[in-house]
Amino acid sequence: MNDPFEAESSLHSSGNGRMDAVLGWNEDLELSFSAYKGPYLAGRVASRHKTVCEILIPGAVVKAGISGTLQRIGKQPVVGDFVVLLNRPELGSRIVVNILPRKTCLSRGAPGDGGREQLIAANIDTIFIVTSAGKDLNLRRLERYLTVVYSSGASPVILLNKIDLTDNPTRLLEKIKSVAGDVPVILLSALSKTGLDSLSPYLRLEKTVALIGSSGVGKSTLINALYDETVQKTADIREDDEKGRHTTTVRQMFVLPSGAILIDNPGIREIQLGDSADGLEKAFSDIVHAAHNCRFKDCTHRDEPGCAVFQAVKDGLISEERLDSYHRLTEELIFQSKKSEIGLKRLEKEKYKKISVAAKKLREFVGKP
């Protein structure tokens, strides 16, 4: 009888891609998993569909549900997670029962007024922030992406795609460098496969790289170019505003010919910061560094005398637009923190309300007033 959980997977591997092991496995994970005895397997989440995941295990990719306990406590696996599977194929059952410790985790602020974090992907070494020559190139959005990526613990790399659309890629490179600092910036054309060799240092055996960026910047085209075959659907951008159409609708993992792991994400035009205070300091290290010379330790870099940041703006070392962006993102982080605090208080109130109702029912059951 065929195993109902053994299904064709969306995880794509080339002939040289390693599928005989849990990619990215290391001694720390082995130590964490050693506590599990019996019918348990370690695996890595390749894609997620509501309450079902596709899991890479040694020699196969299988589908598994998520345990009710994990769902109740809000501990949800994401693409890139290493997980523990209760494995009972003879019963047609594979269940994710735990998530092993994460090395890094990419997240963003979730929409709504709860102030919660929305997890995107985990255990990433490098994140390619993909933008393109043309109307998509937006320095303020790049600052936002850099803030979130730095906060994840992964290393950012900026890819400027579609350089064949500009006569002066060097000018665009200089613009990006004005906000990127020491972050590597790579110029390429995924469509013509120009500049792909520059990605090789990051796409090494068992290293995990994630792609983020707006719709239409060429993430799917880049994946196809790295495979030298079509594994992701692509679509033309709209001519009037150069905005892309969503061709990637689910986060998923790919195993490249080099043995590197690539995680593709649906396009994001705007990304909320969530809890990214540490990332903000790294993304605006030039402002933070200048602030060390301010006269007052609590300087807000607005109208205080002796503000070294203002002086750097006057000297042309920091642009006024960049300082405005820093203030705007700082205010957003404060607002997100307040939302999170309100959301936690609301959850706490709901929890005690449920406890009170349960206690009342118990008293009624035993006949006490």
N, C-alpha and C positions, 0 to 999 in steps of 0.2 A: 504494500500500500504506500502511495506517495505521501511524504510528509507535507501536510497542508501549510506549514510555516516555511518550507523551502521554496521560495519564489524567486522569479527573475528580479534582479535588483537594479536600481537606478545608479548604483555605484559603478563607475566606468573605470576599467583598468586596461592599460595596453598590455601587449604580450610580455613586456619586460617588467610591468608593475608587480610588486610583491603582494601576493594575495595569500601566502602560506603562513602568515603570522598576524598578530594584532599590531598594526603599524604604529610606531611611536612608543611602544612598550619599553619600560625601563625598570631599574632595580627598585626605585621607590614605589612604583605601582605594584611590582611583584610582592613587595613587603606588605602593602596594604591589602592585597588580594589573598595573602597566605592565611588569613583568618577564616577563610571560607573552605569548608570541607564538604564532600558529598557531591550532589548533582549540580554544581555551579560552574559556570564558564565566565571568563573575562572577555569583553568585546569592546568595540568602539562604535559610537553612533555615527552612521553614514548619512542618514536623513531622518527627518521627523515628520510624521503626519498625525496631528492631534494626539491620540493615545496609542499610536503604533509607531515603532521605530524600525528602521533597517539597521542591523548591527553587523559589523565586520567581526567574524570570529576566525580562528585559524582554519584556512582552507575553504571558507564559504562566507556568504552574506545571507543572513536570515532575518525574518520578521519577528518582532517580539512586542508584546503589550507592556504597559507600564503598571506596576503594582498599585493597588488601591491605596496602600499606606503612603507611598511617595506622592500620589495625587492629593491625598488629604492634607499632607503637611506642606504642600506647595513646592516640593523638591522635584523639579522636572528636568530630565536630561535634555541636552541640546547637542547639535552636531559637533563632533570632535570630542565629546565626553567619553571617558573610559568607564564602563559600567559592569556590574555584576549581574549575570543572568541565572535565574533558576531554570535549569535546562532539563525538560522532560519530554523529549521528542516522541517517546512511545505513547504519551498521552496527548500528543499534538499541542504541547504547551511550552512556551518560552516566555518568561516574564522578567523585566528589568526590576530588580529588587533593591539596588543601591547604586550610587554614583561614587566612583573613586575620587580622591582629592584632585582638584584642578590646579594646574600650573599657572594658567592665565585664563581670563574670561572676558570676552568682548560683550558689552551691554550698552543699552541706551535707556533714557528715560521713557517709560511707557506713557502713552496718551491717557488723558483723563485727569482727575483731581486726586488720585490716590498717592501720587509721588513714588510709585513702585518702579523697580528696574526691570527692563525686558532683556533677558539673556539672549544673545545671538549665536555665539559659538564659543568653544572652549579649547584649551590646550593648544594655543596657536603660538608659533615662534615669530612669524613675521606677518604683518598686514599690509597688503598692497592697496593704497588709496588711489583709485583709478579716476582720472579726470581726462578731459580731451581738449584739444585745440578748438577754439570756437566759443560759442556762448556759454558752454558749460563751465569754462574756467572761471572760478569765483574764489578769490583769495579768502573771503570771510567764511565761506563754506569749508575751505581747506583747513582753516584754523579750528573750526568746530570738529572736523574729522580727526585732526591731530590730537585734540584734547581728549576725545573719547578713546582713541587708540593708545595713547600714552597711559591712560587710566587702566587699560586692560592688562598691562604688563608685557604686552608684545611689542616688537620693534616696528615702527612705521617706515614704509618706503612709498614715495609718491611716483606714480606712473603717468606721464603725460602721453596719452594715446592720440592717434590720428594726426601725427606731425606733418603728414603729407598735405594737410589742409591749410598750412600756414607757410608763408614765404620767409618768416623770420623766427624759427624755433628758439634761437638763442635769446631773443627778447622775452619770450614767454618763460624760458628757464629762469631768467633774472627776476621776473615778477614772482615766480613761485619761491625762489630762494629768499626773497624778502620776508617771507613768513615761515619758511621751512627750517631755517637755521641749519643744523648739521644733518638733517634728514636727507638721505640719498634721493635724488630726483633722476628718473630714467626716462629718456625720450624714445618713443617707439611708435610703430604702426603695426598693429596686430593684423590688419587686412593684408598688407604687403610683407608681413613677417620681418620687418626692419627693427633692429634693436633687441630682438628676443634673447640674444646671447648674453646681454647684460643682466638678465634675470637668473642665470645659472648659479651664481653664488648663493642664492636664496632657495633654490629648488633642488636641494640636496636630499640624499637618501633619508627617508623617514622624518624629514622636517615638515612642519605643517604651516601652510601659507593660506591666508584668507583674503578674498577680494571684496572690497566695499566701494561704493560710488553710486552716482546717479544712474537712472535708466538711460541707455543710449550711449554710454561712454565707451562701450566695446568690451565689456567683461566676458561675454559669451564668445565673441569673436577671438579674444585672447586665448581662451581655453581651447577652442578649435585649432588655433595656430600652434599651440604647444603640443597638441596631439597629432597635428597634421592630418586631421580628419574631422568630420562634423559630429560632435557629441552633444552640442548645445544648440538650440534654435536661436536664430538671430532675426532682427527686423530692422528696417530702415528707420532713421529718425524722421520726425516731422520737419518739413522744409521751412515752415513759417517761424518756428521758435527753437528748432534744433533739439526739442525734447524727445527723449526716447520712449519706446513702448516697452512695457514689461514683457520680456520673453522668459525670464527666470522667475518662477512663482514659488519655489521652495528651496530652502537651504540644503545643499547636498555636497558630498565629498567625492573627489576624483583622485585616482592614483595615477600620477604621471609616469612616463617612461623612465625617469630618473629614480623612481621610488619615492619621490616627494608626494605629500598629500596636499591637495588644493581644495579649499572650501569656497564655493560660490554662494553669493547672497543676492536676493532680489534687490533691484535698484532702490536707493533711498535719496530723495531730493533734499530733505531736511532731516537732521537727526537731533533729537533732544539730548541734553548733556547727562541728565540723571545725576549720579554721584561721581563726579569727575574732577573734584577739587585738585587732587594731585596731578592729574593730567593737564589741568589749566596752567599750573606753574611751569611744567615742562614745555608746553606748547608756546608759552610766552616767556621763555627763559631770558630773552633780551630785556624785557620790562622788569622782570623779577631781579635780574642782576643789577640793573640801573637803580632800582629801588633801595638797594643796600646803602646807597650814598645819600638818601634823602635825610633832611635835617631831623624829621620826626619819625619815630619808629612806626607810628600808626597812620602814616601819610596815606591818603586815599588817591593821590595823584590827580587831584582836580584843581584846587585853588590854593593849596598850602604854600607858604613861603619856603624856599630852600628845597623844592621838589626836584630831585635829580632826573626823574622821568620826564617832567616838563622840559627840563633843560636839554635832554636828549632829543626831544621832539623839535625844539628850537634849532638845535645843531644839525638837524636832518638825519640823525642816527636812527630814529624811530618815527614812522609816519603817524600823522594825526589820526588817520583812519584805523591804524592798528591799535592805537591806544583806546579809541572809541569802542572798538571791537572787544578789547580786554575788559573794559567797564561793563559792556553789555552782557558778556558771558559770565562775568563775576556776579552781576545782579541776577542772572538766570539761575546760577547755581544756588544762590541764597534762597530764591523763590522755590526751587526744586526741593531744597532741604526742608523748608517749612511745609511744603505739601507732603513730604514723606513723614514728617512728624505728626501732622494731622491724620494721615492715613493710618499710622501705627496706633494712635489713640483711638481711632474709630474701630480698628480691629480688636483692640483690647476691650473696648466697651461691648462689642458684639459677643466676644468670648464670654465675658462675665454675665451677660444677659442670658446666654445659652445655659451656663452653669446654674443660674438662678431658676430658670424654667425647669431644668432637670431636677433640681433639689425640691421644687414645689411638687412636681409629679411624684417624687419618691415619698414625700410626706403624706400625700393623699393616698398613695398605695398602701402605706403601713397604718393609715388611719390616725395620724397625728395632726393636730391643728397647725 
